[in-house]
Amino acid sequence: MTSPGPEDLVVAQASLDDWTVVGGWAADEGWNPGLSDSASFFAQDPEGFFIGRIGGEPVSAISVVNYGADYAFLGFYLVRPDLRGRGYGSTTWKTALAHAGGRTVGLDGVVAQQDNYRQSGFELAYRTVRFSGVAPAGQAPSGVRPAEEADLAAITAYDRGCYPADRPRFLERWLTEPGHRTYVRIVDGRPTGYGVLRPARDCPRIGPLFADTADDARALFSALAAEAAGGEVAIDVPETNAAGIALVEGLGLTPSFETARMYTGPVRPFAQERVYGVTTLELG
């Protein structure tokens, strides 16, 4: 009996319920997805998630989430391990990428796929390294406190300078999702950084961690690590931020995973020196 080919694959937009199985695939790959990520992801672009099915059974997935008119981010590019090498991934990719239209597309590519991404027009911007370990946690330093509803506008404005697109819908969910812990540092009446800790499959993940200075980032990291109650945490640090790398290494965290941030074209300038930890490898 002939195995189903790419022409038998039906790729369609996924629902939030559909994405539960994809989260399981991501966990199997060792990506340590957050326990409640999907609702925030879908808040940004509910039409940007796709599943490929053979005979109604999910076999492949991808997300292409649009941020405004100029930028999109690709993630969750997955094919079930027992069905790889049959062209399902390529078909899913081509179908979903059309959702981005003429936008520049970014992604965080695992090492094994980076050559394939280059062939699809993506160019390396920088490496991102996941660090994990048990970080020392003390009391929240001066100026650091849990974020309140009244801080949302200021945090959203701060985020705008640290990311290549505006993302208010995503942030509204991400900052307040049950289980997420958001801290902000206020100096002289204005935010000098913020960070979020969220529960995940293997250990809590910190992201984003955006801050004006290394001192701001260290203060926020300390408060977030305290929320982990002395357990292990993980954070994805752009290699271009030498102060960020020095910070986590100085706290005793060690590298465990790496990806490459890649783009298909130019992106809006943003303060890369403030990015001490990216938000997620799935949505940028």
LUMKOLDO-541677 format. One line per 4 residues: for each residue z, x, y of N, C-alpha, C. Coordinates in nm, 3 decimals. Layout:
<recs>
Z,X,Y,Z,X,Y,Z,X,Y ~ ...
</recs>
This chain:
<recs>
0.000,0.084,-0.119,0.000,0.000,0.000,0.000,0.088,0.125 ~ -0.087,0.060,0.219,-0.099,0.140,0.341,0.017,0.110,0.434 ~ 0.077,0.219,0.489,0.186,0.202,0.584,0.132,0.148,0.716 ~ 0.209,0.067,0.786,0.164,0.017,0.917,0.137,0.132,1.013
0.030,0.121,1.090,-0.006,0.224,1.186,0.029,0.183,1.327 ~ -0.005,0.270,1.425,0.026,0.239,1.566,-0.035,0.107,1.612 ~ -0.151,0.071,1.553,-0.215,-0.054,1.592,-0.135,-0.177,1.550 ~ -0.040,-0.157,1.458,0.044,-0.268,1.412,0.173,-0.281,1.494
0.196,-0.185,1.582,0.318,-0.186,1.662,0.305,-0.284,1.778 ~ 0.404,-0.368,1.796,0.408,-0.463,1.908,0.516,-0.417,2.004 ~ 0.474,-0.373,2.122,0.567,-0.326,2.224,0.586,-0.435,2.329 ~ 0.710,-0.472,2.354,0.739,-0.579,2.450,0.866,-0.545,2.526
0.885,-0.612,2.639,1.007,-0.591,2.715,1.129,-0.632,2.632 ~ 1.233,-0.552,2.645,1.356,-0.576,2.569,1.456,-0.654,2.652 ~ 1.540,-0.729,2.584,1.650,-0.798,2.648,1.775,-0.711,2.641 ~ 1.877,-0.753,2.715,2.004,-0.681,2.710,2.061,-0.682,2.569
2.046,-0.791,2.498,2.094,-0.798,2.360,2.015,-0.703,2.270 ~ 1.884,-0.692,2.293,1.802,-0.599,2.214,1.853,-0.457,2.225 ~ 1.907,-0.422,2.341,1.939,-0.283,2.369,2.061,-0.235,2.292 ~ 2.132,-0.324,2.228,2.247,-0.283,2.147,2.204,-0.189,2.036
2.093,-0.220,1.970,2.046,-0.135,1.861,2.000,0.000,1.913 ~ 1.941,0.002,2.033,1.894,0.127,2.091,2.013,0.218,2.126 ~ 2.121,0.158,2.174,2.241,0.236,2.200,2.293,0.303,2.073 ~ 2.280,0.235,1.961,2.319,0.294,1.833,2.229,0.411,1.796
2.099,0.397,1.820,2.008,0.510,1.795,2.045,0.630,1.881 ~ 2.076,0.606,2.009,2.112,0.714,2.100,2.240,0.784,2.052 ~ 2.334,0.706,2.002,2.457,0.766,1.949,2.426,0.853,1.828 ~ 2.335,0.808,1.742,2.298,0.886,1.624,2.233,1.019,1.662
2.170,1.023,1.780,2.107,1.147,1.827,2.208,1.243,1.892 ~ 2.333,1.199,1.903,2.434,1.283,1.964,2.437,1.276,2.116 ~ 2.377,1.171,2.173,2.370,1.159,2.319,2.498,1.105,2.380 ~ 2.588,1.054,2.299,2.717,1.002,2.347,2.699,0.899,2.458
2.628,0.790,2.430,2.609,0.687,2.534,2.740,0.618,2.571 ~ 2.748,0.572,2.696,2.865,0.497,2.741,2.874,0.364,2.670 ~ 2.995,0.316,2.653,3.017,0.193,2.577,2.963,0.069,2.647 ~ 2.956,0.072,2.779,2.910,-0.046,2.852,2.799,-0.012,2.951
2.717,0.087,2.915,2.611,0.132,3.006,2.504,0.026,3.032 ~ 2.468,-0.047,2.929,2.346,-0.128,2.934,2.345,-0.228,3.049 ~ 2.458,-0.293,3.076,2.460,-0.394,3.181,2.426,-0.333,3.317 ~ 2.477,-0.212,3.343,2.444,-0.144,3.468,2.298,-0.103,3.472
2.248,-0.053,3.361,2.107,-0.013,3.354,2.016,-0.132,3.384 ~ 2.043,-0.244,3.321,1.958,-0.362,3.339,1.972,-0.421,3.478 ~ 2.084,-0.399,3.544,2.102,-0.449,3.680,2.001,-0.386,3.775 ~ 1.963,-0.261,3.749,1.868,-0.194,3.837,1.727,-0.248,3.819
1.682,-0.262,3.694,1.545,-0.308,3.670,1.539,-0.373,3.532 ~ 1.567,-0.502,3.524,1.573,-0.569,3.393,1.440,-0.572,3.320 ~ 1.330,-0.543,3.390,1.199,-0.544,3.325,1.157,-0.405,3.278 ~ 1.246,-0.306,3.290,1.209,-0.169,3.262,1.248,-0.118,3.125
1.275,-0.207,3.029,1.322,-0.166,2.898,1.228,-0.223,2.791 ~ 1.189,-0.139,2.695,1.085,-0.177,2.601,1.124,-0.138,2.458 ~ 1.091,-0.227,2.365,1.112,-0.202,2.223,0.981,-0.224,2.149 ~ 0.952,-0.131,2.056,0.837,-0.148,1.967,0.883,-0.201,1.833
0.810,-0.299,1.781,0.848,-0.361,1.654,0.733,-0.358,1.556 ~ 0.767,-0.341,1.430,0.674,-0.356,1.319,0.724,-0.472,1.235 ~ 0.644,-0.576,1.224,0.687,-0.693,1.148,0.815,-0.753,1.202 ~ 0.837,-0.743,1.332,0.957,-0.798,1.395,1.078,-0.707,1.391
1.067,-0.593,1.323,1.181,-0.503,1.310,1.172,-0.391,1.415 ~ 1.277,-0.366,1.493,1.274,-0.261,1.595,1.256,-0.123,1.532 ~ 1.160,-0.046,1.586,1.136,0.090,1.534,1.126,0.194,1.646 ~ 1.107,0.152,1.771,1.091,0.248,1.880,1.145,0.186,2.009
1.173,0.273,2.106,1.227,0.224,2.234,1.197,0.323,2.345 ~ 1.202,0.272,2.467,1.189,0.355,2.586,1.232,0.271,2.706 ~ 1.283,0.338,2.809,1.309,0.269,2.936,1.231,0.341,3.046 ~ 1.175,0.262,3.136,1.108,0.314,3.256,1.159,0.229,3.371
1.264,0.277,3.435,1.337,0.198,3.533,1.288,0.233,3.673 ~ 1.243,0.132,3.746,1.190,0.152,3.880,1.301,0.148,3.985 ~ 1.293,0.245,4.077,1.381,0.250,4.194,1.292,0.240,4.317 ~ 1.285,0.125,4.376,1.203,0.109,4.495,1.056,0.129,4.466
0.981,0.165,4.571,0.834,0.173,4.561,0.784,0.310,4.520 ~ 0.872,0.412,4.516,0.822,0.548,4.501,0.873,0.624,4.380 ~ 0.976,0.574,4.312,1.041,0.655,4.209,1.078,0.569,4.089 ~ 1.063,0.628,3.971,1.105,0.565,3.846,1.166,0.671,3.757
1.248,0.628,3.663,1.312,0.724,3.572,1.294,0.677,3.428 ~ 1.251,0.770,3.344,1.221,0.741,3.204,1.335,0.791,3.116 ~ 1.378,0.708,3.023,1.485,0.748,2.931,1.474,0.674,2.798 ~ 1.568,0.703,2.710,1.577,0.633,2.580,1.446,0.640,2.501
1.374,0.750,2.511,1.249,0.763,2.434,1.286,0.796,2.291 ~ 1.281,0.696,2.204,1.333,0.708,2.069,1.243,0.640,1.968 ~ 1.230,0.702,1.852,1.169,0.639,1.736,1.267,0.656,1.620 ~ 1.281,0.551,1.543,1.372,0.559,1.428,1.335,0.681,1.343
1.432,0.764,1.304,1.401,0.890,1.236,1.312,0.877,1.113 ~ 1.331,0.772,1.035,1.252,0.758,0.912,1.108,0.714,0.937 ~ 1.074,0.686,1.064,0.940,0.638,1.095,0.869,0.726,1.198 ~ 0.918,0.847,1.217,0.855,0.937,1.313,0.728,0.999,1.253
0.643,1.045,1.345,0.519,1.108,1.301,0.407,1.011,1.268 ~ 0.422,0.885,1.304,0.320,0.785,1.272,0.250,0.730,1.398 ~ 0.280,0.788,1.513,0.215,0.744,1.636,0.286,0.631,1.708 ~ 0.399,0.586,1.655,0.470,0.475,1.720,0.524,0.516,1.857
0.574,0.639,1.866,0.629,0.685,1.992,0.525,0.692,2.101 ~ 0.409,0.747,2.068,0.301,0.760,2.167,0.256,0.623,2.218 ~ 0.243,0.528,2.128,0.202,0.394,2.168,0.307,0.328,2.257 ~ 0.433,0.345,2.221,0.541,0.289,2.302,0.542,0.352,2.441
0.526,0.484,2.445,0.523,0.560,2.571,0.414,0.507,2.664 ~ 0.292,0.499,2.613,0.178,0.459,2.697,0.194,0.316,2.749 ~ 0.246,0.229,2.665,0.263,0.090,2.707,0.367,0.078,2.817 ~ 0.480,0.146,2.799,0.590,0.131,2.893,0.567,0.206,3.024
0.498,0.320,3.017,0.482,0.401,3.137,0.401,0.328,3.244 ~ 0.319,0.234,3.203,0.242,0.156,3.300,0.334,0.079,3.395 ~ 0.457,0.053,3.351,0.552,-0.021,3.435,0.584,0.055,3.564 ~ 0.573,0.188,3.560,0.605,0.269,3.678,0.496,0.263,3.784
0.377,0.218,3.747,0.267,0.213,3.844,0.237,0.351,3.898 ~ 0.225,0.364,4.030,0.194,0.492,4.092,0.316,0.572,4.132 ~ 0.434,0.531,4.090,0.557,0.603,4.128,0.565,0.740,4.062 ~ 0.631,0.834,4.129,0.673,0.957,4.062,0.776,0.919,3.957
0.763,0.978,3.839,0.855,0.949,3.729,0.937,1.073,3.698 ~ 1.068,1.056,3.683,1.156,1.163,3.641,1.210,1.136,3.502 ~ 1.256,1.242,3.437,1.322,1.228,3.306,1.409,1.350,3.282 ~ 1.502,1.336,3.189,1.581,1.448,3.138,1.540,1.468,2.993
1.457,1.569,2.969,1.397,1.587,2.837,1.476,1.679,2.747 ~ 1.497,1.635,2.623,1.561,1.723,2.525,1.466,1.838,2.494 ~ 1.521,1.948,2.446,1.443,2.070,2.425,1.322,2.046,2.336 ~ 1.339,1.969,2.228,1.231,1.950,2.131,1.111,1.877,2.189
1.129,1.801,2.297,1.021,1.720,2.353,0.961,1.777,2.481 ~ 1.013,1.887,2.532,0.970,1.933,2.664,0.823,1.973,2.670 ~ 0.771,2.034,2.565,0.628,2.068,2.564,0.542,1.943,2.566 ~ 0.583,1.840,2.494,0.508,1.714,2.496,0.510,1.652,2.635
0.623,1.660,2.704,0.631,1.605,2.838,0.540,1.680,2.935 ~ 0.532,1.811,2.919,0.442,1.889,3.004,0.298,1.843,2.986 ~ 0.260,1.817,2.862,0.124,1.772,2.835,0.098,1.634,2.895 ~ 0.204,1.559,2.923,0.189,1.428,2.985,0.201,1.433,3.137
0.204,1.554,3.194,0.203,1.568,3.338,0.338,1.590,3.403 ~ 0.443,1.608,3.324,0.575,1.635,3.380,0.594,1.785,3.400 ~ 0.655,1.820,3.513,0.681,1.960,3.544,0.831,1.984,3.559 ~ 0.873,2.102,3.513,1.015,2.136,3.514,1.067,2.150,3.656
1.181,2.087,3.683,1.250,2.105,3.811,1.373,2.194,3.792 ~ 1.454,2.167,3.689,1.571,2.249,3.660,1.629,2.205,3.526 ~ 1.716,2.287,3.471,1.787,2.250,3.350,1.918,2.180,3.386 ~ 1.961,2.092,3.298,2.092,2.029,3.308,2.169,2.061,3.181
2.292,2.104,3.196,2.373,2.147,3.082,2.495,2.056,3.070 ~ 2.516,2.004,2.951,2.637,1.925,2.925,2.751,2.019,2.889 ~ 2.862,2.004,2.961,2.984,2.077,2.931,3.088,1.977,2.882 ~ 3.167,2.019,2.785,3.272,1.931,2.733,3.394,2.013,2.697
3.505,1.944,2.689,3.630,2.009,2.652,3.747,1.935,2.714 ~ 3.865,1.983,2.686,3.987,1.925,2.742,4.016,1.997,2.872 ~ 4.008,1.925,2.982,4.029,1.985,3.113,4.171,1.963,3.160 ~ 4.229,2.062,3.227,4.364,2.040,3.282,4.362,1.931,3.388
4.460,1.847,3.387,4.465,1.735,3.482,4.602,1.731,3.547 ~ 4.601,1.727,3.678,4.726,1.714,3.750,4.726,1.583,3.828 ~ 4.812,1.573,3.924,4.813,1.455,4.009,4.691,1.457,4.101 ~ 4.646,1.340,4.141,4.531,1.331,4.230,4.562,1.405,4.360
4.476,1.501,4.400,4.500,1.577,4.523,4.492,1.488,4.647 ~ 4.530,1.543,4.757,4.531,1.471,4.885,4.392,1.417,4.917 ~ 4.391,1.292,4.959,4.265,1.230,5.000,4.188,1.165,4.888 ~ 4.227,1.187,4.763,4.157,1.129,4.649,4.232,1.003,4.605
4.159,0.895,4.589,4.221,0.769,4.546,4.119,0.685,4.471 ~ 4.168,0.588,4.392,4.073,0.496,4.328,3.991,0.421,4.432 ~ 3.864,0.404,4.406,3.777,0.331,4.498,3.813,0.183,4.498 ~ 3.795,0.121,4.614,3.821,-0.020,4.631,3.691,-0.092,4.666
3.693,-0.222,4.655,3.573,-0.300,4.686,3.522,-0.270,4.827 ~ 3.613,-0.245,4.919,3.574,-0.217,5.057,3.502,-0.083,5.071 ~ 3.510,0.003,4.968,3.444,0.134,4.974,3.298,0.129,4.930 ~ 3.254,0.017,4.875,3.121,0.013,4.813,3.010,0.053,4.909
3.014,0.001,5.030,2.907,0.032,5.126,2.905,0.180,5.159 ~ 3.022,0.240,5.181,3.028,0.382,5.215,2.985,0.469,5.098 ~ 3.024,0.432,4.976,2.984,0.509,4.859,2.833,0.498,4.838 ~ 2.779,0.379,4.856,2.634,0.360,4.840,2.557,0.444,4.942
2.607,0.450,5.064,2.543,0.534,5.166,2.553,0.681,5.129 ~ 2.668,0.723,5.078,2.686,0.863,5.037,2.591,0.896,4.921 ~ 2.581,0.804,4.826,2.495,0.824,4.709,2.349,0.843,4.751 ~ 2.308,0.775,4.856,2.170,0.781,4.903,2.128,0.925,4.935
2.222,1.006,4.981,2.191,1.144,5.014,2.191,1.238,4.895 ~ 2.236,1.189,4.780,2.252,1.274,4.661,2.156,1.238,4.548 ~ 2.067,1.143,4.574,1.977,1.093,4.469,1.841,1.066,4.532 ~ 1.732,1.082,4.457,1.598,1.069,4.517,1.551,0.926,4.541
1.641,0.829,4.534,1.604,0.690,4.561,1.730,0.611,4.591 ~ 1.715,0.497,4.659,1.827,0.406,4.680,1.850,0.326,4.552 ~ 1.975,0.300,4.519,2.004,0.226,4.394,2.128,0.136,4.409 ~ 2.128,0.050,4.509,2.247,-0.033,4.534,2.279,-0.128,4.419
2.177,-0.187,4.354,2.205,-0.283,4.245,2.274,-0.213,4.129 ~ 2.224,-0.095,4.095,2.286,-0.018,3.987,2.430,0.018,4.022 ~ 2.452,0.071,4.142,2.585,0.116,4.179,2.687,0.003,4.182 ~ 2.645,-0.114,4.226,2.739,-0.226,4.232,2.799,-0.254,4.095
2.718,-0.240,3.989,2.771,-0.259,3.853,2.843,-0.134,3.804 ~ 2.782,-0.018,3.828,2.833,0.108,3.772,2.974,0.140,3.822 ~ 2.999,0.114,3.947,3.128,0.149,4.006,3.239,0.055,3.964 ~ 3.204,-0.065,3.919,3.305,-0.168,3.890,3.303,-0.217,3.746
3.217,-0.162,3.663,3.208,-0.206,3.523,3.344,-0.189,3.455 ~ 3.387,-0.287,3.373,3.515,-0.272,3.303,3.521,-0.141,3.224 ~ 3.631,-0.070,3.240,3.647,0.058,3.172,3.605,0.177,3.257 ~ 3.519,0.155,3.358,3.478,0.264,3.447,3.590,0.290,3.548
3.615,0.416,3.575,3.715,0.456,3.673,3.645,0.534,3.785 ~ 3.648,0.479,3.906,3.580,0.539,4.020,3.682,0.592,4.121 ~ 3.664,0.718,4.159,3.750,0.778,4.260,3.665,0.826,4.377 ~ 3.724,0.819,4.495,3.658,0.864,4.616,3.752,0.959,4.689
3.694,1.058,4.758,3.777,1.144,4.843,3.744,1.114,4.988 ~ 3.846,1.084,5.067,3.830,1.050,5.207,3.895,1.159,5.291 ~ 3.818,1.219,5.379,3.869,1.320,5.471,3.828,1.279,5.613 ~ 3.926,1.271,5.702,3.900,1.232,5.841,3.823,1.100,5.849
3.858,1.009,5.759,3.802,0.875,5.765,3.665,0.857,5.702 ~ 3.610,0.960,5.639,3.477,0.945,5.577,3.480,1.003,5.436 ~ 3.393,0.952,5.347,3.390,1.007,5.211,3.328,1.146,5.207 ~ 3.393,1.234,5.133,3.336,1.367,5.110,3.299,1.385,4.962
3.297,1.274,4.889,3.254,1.278,4.751,3.309,1.160,4.674 ~ 3.248,1.136,4.558,3.301,1.033,4.468,3.261,1.068,4.325 ~ 3.332,1.010,4.231,3.302,1.034,4.090,3.342,0.917,4.004 ~ 3.281,0.908,3.887,3.307,0.798,3.794,3.331,0.856,3.654
3.433,0.804,3.588,3.458,0.834,3.446,3.437,0.706,3.368 ~ 3.365,0.715,3.256,3.342,0.595,3.176,3.366,0.625,3.028 ~ 3.410,0.526,2.952,3.428,0.546,2.808,3.294,0.557,2.739 ~ 3.287,0.643,2.637,3.163,0.665,2.563,3.193,0.678,2.415
3.086,0.694,2.335,3.104,0.691,2.190,3.194,0.804,2.140 ~ 3.172,0.926,2.189,3.246,1.042,2.138,3.364,1.081,2.226 ~ 3.338,1.093,2.357,3.445,1.123,2.451,3.403,1.070,2.587 ~ 3.497,1.042,2.678,3.459,0.990,2.810,3.366,1.085,2.883
3.275,1.027,2.961,3.179,1.105,3.037,3.204,1.087,3.187 ~ 3.193,1.197,3.259,3.202,1.195,3.405,3.062,1.195,3.462 ~ 3.033,1.099,3.549,2.903,1.095,3.613,2.887,0.965,3.691 ~ 2.844,0.973,3.816,2.814,1.099,3.881,2.941,1.168,3.929
2.926,1.295,3.966,3.026,1.365,4.044,2.950,1.428,4.162 ~ 2.955,1.361,4.274,2.888,1.404,4.396,2.994,1.445,4.498 ~ 2.977,1.559,4.562,3.080,1.607,4.655,3.020,1.703,4.756 ~ 3.082,1.706,4.875,3.036,1.796,4.981,3.056,1.942,4.944
3.172,1.972,4.887,3.209,2.111,4.859,3.268,2.122,4.719 ~ 3.283,2.247,4.674,3.346,2.271,4.544,3.491,2.223,4.544 ~ 3.560,2.235,4.657,3.698,2.187,4.664,3.703,2.035,4.648 ~ 3.610,1.965,4.713,3.604,1.819,4.696,3.576,1.784,4.550
3.482,1.855,4.489,3.446,1.827,4.350,3.563,1.854,4.257 ~ 3.635,1.962,4.280,3.750,1.996,4.196,3.859,1.890,4.208 ~ 3.882,1.843,4.329,3.984,1.741,4.350,3.948,1.611,4.277 ~ 3.823,1.571,4.286,3.778,1.450,4.218,3.781,1.468,4.067
3.737,1.585,4.019,3.738,1.610,3.875,3.881,1.601,3.821 ~ 3.976,1.654,3.895,4.116,1.650,3.850,4.164,1.507,3.833 ~ 4.129,1.421,3.930,4.171,1.281,3.922,4.103,1.210,3.805 ~ 3.975,1.238,3.784,3.903,1.173,3.673,3.954,1.222,3.538
3.982,1.353,3.528,4.034,1.407,3.402,4.170,1.347,3.370 ~ 4.248,1.317,3.473,4.379,1.254,3.450,4.362,1.117,3.386 ~ 4.255,1.047,3.421,4.228,0.916,3.360,4.197,0.929,3.211 ~ 4.152,1.047,3.170,4.123,1.069,3.027,4.247,1.101,2.947
4.363,1.103,3.013,4.493,1.118,2.946,4.500,1.244,2.860 ~ 4.446,1.354,2.912,4.457,1.480,2.840,4.359,1.496,2.727 ~ 4.265,1.405,2.714,4.165,1.416,2.608,4.040,1.489,2.655 ~ 3.944,1.499,2.566,3.819,1.568,2.596,3.734,1.483,2.690
3.660,1.549,2.779,3.564,1.483,2.866,3.432,1.560,2.860 ~ 3.324,1.495,2.906,3.193,1.560,2.911,3.132,1.532,3.047 ~ 3.056,1.630,3.096,2.988,1.617,3.225,2.857,1.695,3.219 ~ 2.751,1.639,3.278,2.619,1.701,3.277,2.593,1.764,3.413
2.585,1.896,3.417,2.580,1.971,3.542,2.442,2.034,3.560 ~ 2.376,2.010,3.674,2.249,2.078,3.700,2.270,2.229,3.712 ~ 2.185,2.306,3.646,2.199,2.451,3.648,2.177,2.508,3.788 ~ 2.108,2.431,3.873,2.083,2.477,4.009,2.210,2.478,4.094
2.314,2.409,4.051,2.439,2.406,4.127,2.534,2.510,4.067 ~ 2.524,2.632,4.119,2.606,2.741,4.065,2.755,2.712,4.083 ~ 2.791,2.647,4.194,2.932,2.614,4.215,2.980,2.513,4.112 ~ 2.892,2.421,4.072,2.929,2.324,3.971,2.950,2.388,3.835
2.861,2.480,3.799,2.875,2.552,3.673,3.005,2.632,3.673 ~ 3.032,2.701,3.784,3.154,2.781,3.793,3.278,2.693,3.784 ~ 3.271,2.573,3.842,3.385,2.483,3.839,3.422,2.445,3.696 ~ 3.324,2.396,3.620,3.356,2.348,3.485,3.390,2.464,3.391
3.323,2.577,3.408,3.359,2.693,3.325,3.501,2.739,3.357 ~ 3.538,2.736,3.486,3.672,2.776,3.524,3.779,2.683,3.471 ~ 3.741,2.558,3.442,3.834,2.461,3.386,3.839,2.466,3.233 ~ 3.760,2.556,3.175,3.764,2.575,3.031,3.666,2.491,2.951
3.576,2.420,3.017,3.476,2.342,2.945,3.364,2.435,2.897 ~ 3.300,2.399,2.788,3.196,2.483,2.729,3.067,2.404,2.712 ~ 2.952,2.473,2.718,2.824,2.403,2.703,2.803,2.353,2.561 ~ 2.746,2.232,2.550,2.727,2.173,2.418,2.588,2.111,2.399
2.509,2.102,2.508,2.384,2.026,2.501,2.307,2.057,2.628 ~ 2.175,2.056,2.623,2.099,2.078,2.745,1.972,1.993,2.748 ~ 1.928,1.963,2.868,1.803,1.892,2.889,1.730,1.958,3.006 ~ 1.609,1.914,3.031,1.532,1.962,3.145,1.497,1.844,3.234
1.535,1.852,3.363,1.490,1.752,3.458,1.345,1.784,3.493 ~ 1.260,1.685,3.473,1.116,1.701,3.493,1.064,1.584,3.575 ~ 0.961,1.610,3.656,0.901,1.507,3.740,0.748,1.512,3.728 ~ 0.685,1.399,3.752,0.539,1.394,3.754,0.483,1.421,3.893
0.567,1.430,3.994,0.520,1.452,4.130,0.637,1.475,4.222 ~ 0.614,1.469,4.354,0.721,1.494,4.449,0.823,1.381,4.451 ~ 0.947,1.415,4.485,1.053,1.315,4.500,1.114,1.329,4.639 ~ 1.178,1.225,4.683,1.245,1.227,4.813,1.350,1.338,4.815
1.352,1.420,4.920,1.454,1.526,4.927,1.595,1.468,4.920 ~ 1.682,1.537,4.847,1.822,1.496,4.840,1.908,1.621,4.831 ~ 2.037,1.605,4.856,2.129,1.719,4.864,2.169,1.765,4.724 ~ 2.085,1.847,4.662,2.111,1.892,4.525,2.241,1.971,4.516
2.280,2.037,4.626,2.404,2.115,4.624,2.527,2.027,4.615 ~ 2.513,1.897,4.637,2.626,1.804,4.623,2.636,1.746,4.482 ~ 2.537,1.770,4.398,2.535,1.710,4.264,2.607,1.803,4.167 ~ 2.735,1.775,4.146,2.816,1.853,4.053,2.811,1.792,3.912
2.766,1.669,3.903,2.746,1.605,3.773,2.649,1.490,3.791 ~ 2.544,1.486,3.709,2.447,1.377,3.722,2.508,1.247,3.671 ~ 2.449,1.136,3.710,2.504,1.005,3.673,2.491,0.984,3.523 ~ 2.369,0.984,3.474,2.342,0.973,3.330,2.213,1.047,3.300
2.197,1.089,3.176,2.071,1.149,3.134,1.967,1.040,3.103 ~ 2.010,0.914,3.098,1.920,0.805,3.065,1.857,0.741,3.189 ~ 1.932,0.740,3.301,1.879,0.679,3.425,1.879,0.774,3.542 ~ 1.911,0.899,3.521,1.902,0.998,3.627,2.031,1.019,3.703
</recs>
